Amino acid sequence: MSGTSYGPSGPSYEAAAEALRLLEDRGWSLAVAESLTGGLLAGALTAVPGASRTFRGSVTAYATDLKRDLLGVPGDLLADRGAVDGEVARQMAAGVRWRLGADWGLSTTGVAGPEPQDGQPVGTVFVAAAGPGGQNEQVRLALEGDRDEIRSATVLAALELLQRVVRAAGAPGAVAAQGSGGAAEGDAEALVGDLPGGEHYGAEERSNP
Amino acid sequence: MSGTSYGPSGPSYEAAAEALRLLEDRGWSLAVAESLTGGLLAGALTAVPGASRTFRGSVTAYATDLKRDLLGVPGDLLADRGAVDGEVARQMAAGVRWRLGADWGLSTTGVAGPEPQDGQPVGTVFVAAAGPGGQNEQVRLALEGDRDEIRSATVLAALELLQRVVRAAGAPGAVAAQGSGGAAEGDAEALVGDLPGGEHYGAEERSNP
């Protein structure tokens, strides 16, 4: 295929605009941590005019050591499981939320190809979201297609996950008091430490059609 | 227009592939700091299979405070000139090189629109590159078009700047000794401190056709 648009049209743009609207309605900010999508998730969000009211920024931690040093993913987790892992995705989401002082963190990690990575086949992808109420959900995807198609499908899946968890967190009026100022550092550090057994833990598996 | 491809075709892909090839031939790594392009520059680089051999990662510092806190751009510089400024671009490039431990840093800042920002009109853009020999060049662009066109033209201009400064830094054999391991922290901190009067300082102005 000849590539996917991240400009003002297409499914990623619509999904990004809707996710930003849901966040803004609730007074919440967003930060993004990317691996295989390599900037495209942030790029889809910033294609939307006015994104700066909600989107604070992103970290592309392409090198595995940056997942540890910039996002706070535990080094022993990365050593044990590799970078393509659901718990790594959850830690990336929680870590970028803390590091960038945002209410929500959204992450991607996986294998876009053309080669397998960390013992995982091409198309194995995890997306995760972490929120101000302790939410920290991951979704496992088994994607087919070429490098560009896998990256594009991952962007869309991450945005759909974000929409779902933000809607589930409450209607705009109900969450207004929470959304006043990003994650306090102590709060986020506690969140990172508490992740594995957190009651908001969730995981599901999906394949693309 | 209906959007620009960041997949495996188009001018950004070709420019990214060439920039990565020039770096890899010299044993150099790359990190990216983005503002108005919001992830698309990193996305163009990671569209290229094998990018992980050279590209370490990126920071999208969309919120101005992240340019200070994550990239080390001096707060008084941001307060004096705003985020859309050539010196800010140079500090972003030097800062991400240091923060991500890469040989080269490449940055973008500017106004994609639809609204003016920090007193600068839509289309005012700065790209900059910082390298292991003290290089720290910026280019000012005056771009026309819509938000998507301005962001796409900025990605291309940044990649062309990187190609030029890497070529100017020397042929592969001549620089092999320099490219052995990323920026040492002390080295990069000295570089950030030395920027304004450095002998490698360079600036030029360009408009898109």
Interface residues (C-beta under 8 A of the other chain):
Chain A: M1 S2 G3 T4 S5 Y6 G7 P8 S9 G10 Y13 V32 E34 L36 T37 G38 G39 L40 L41 A42 G43 A44 L45 T46 A47 P49 A51 S52 F55 R56 G57 S58 V59 T60 A61 Y62 A63 L66 L70 R99 L100 G113 P114 D146 R147 D148 R151 S152
Chain B: M1 S2 G3 T4 S5 Y6 G7 P8 S9 G10 Y13 V32 E34 L36 T37 G38 G39 L40 L41 A42 G43 A44 L45 T46 A47 P49 A51 S52 F55 R56 G57 S58 V59 T60 A61 Y62 A63 L66 L70 R99 L100 G113 P114 D146 R147 D148 R151 S152
